[in-house]
Amino acid sequence: MDFIIATLKKMNTKLFILLVFFSTFAMSKNHVIFLDITKNQYNTRVVPQLNFRTSPQIKEAIDNGIRINIIAKIELFEPKNLWLDNSIEQQKITLEVSYFSLGKHYKIKNLKTDEQVGVNDYPLLWKEIEKLMVFEFSNSLITPKSLMKIKIMLDKGALPIAMQLPVLFDSNWDINTPWHEQKVIQQ
């Protein structure tokens, strides 16, 4: 422990933050495979297809009655020549995952629309989550250059206060996906 403290004192703070950021990014095992984009006359519907797994610690917490929130953020944008993109519209969905021990039943609930999906099998829970991550954009916003990017993350701030600090840098609680970017194809 003394070695770690001495090393941290010698390291530049910015370098340490950069190191933590990249190590967290490199450890991310969850990701968005692709965005299923379908259009009708007025709207474009986007549903992410996920490769999503959790650690035994997260399963244990859910099985013991801890509700966790998953946030999915999506952005419709047009790229510019430099790194500053033209953001057209952003949306966010918050899903609450809970377990009911009497019925041995997992439930995912969209906190904005109150839509729910229930399953009895924990691994199936993470496949069913895609059904509630549905985003809609007006076709009038989409141009031939439009791109979408999405990120899915655990809302650690929604955990009970006693859990927030211990899970902050715990890799077992890192279920965040890296940003996934995909072109919106005009049909």
Phi, psi and omega in degrees: 000321179298323179298317181295316180296317179296320180294317179297324179293327181281331183285146173291137183301318180296321178296320179296315179297318178297319179296316178296318180298311183289328177291324176293319180294319182290330182280350184295117180259347178270144177202162175273125181285308175196168176256124176276106185250119177234147182239144168241197185297325187245329188233159171248125183257133183235125177232118179285141173258124192246153164245102192228127177223157176231164179279163175299332179294322179290317177300316180298317180297314180297315180297337179265014173095004178279125176272133177243150179248135176249130179249131174244121179247134179228146180225131172263127183209166173243130180289147174251177180295323180260193183284348179275108181269159178269101180285126181265310180205144176236144177224157180218138175237132176246125180246137178253128179252128180217168182228137177248107188291328180296319179264357184050058190224128174266145181226137172245130182231130173282115186290340180273317185257351184065013173292146183223150172227135179237144178218160177259348185247126184300312179299326179292334178307317185280346171277324182286343183298332180298329182296335181260357177261074181243122180247144177231134178235143177293137179298335181292341180275342188267130178242171179299339180267357187297140174233157173235144172226146185222148177218139179238134185213160174276132176274091182291337178288343179270354177288161175304145186307321182294339181265341190299311181291314180299329182269354186304312181247016179277118183296339177292341180256008180269093179250013182291145176263153170288165177297134175247128182243138181212141178286141175270113184273126179285138178246000000 
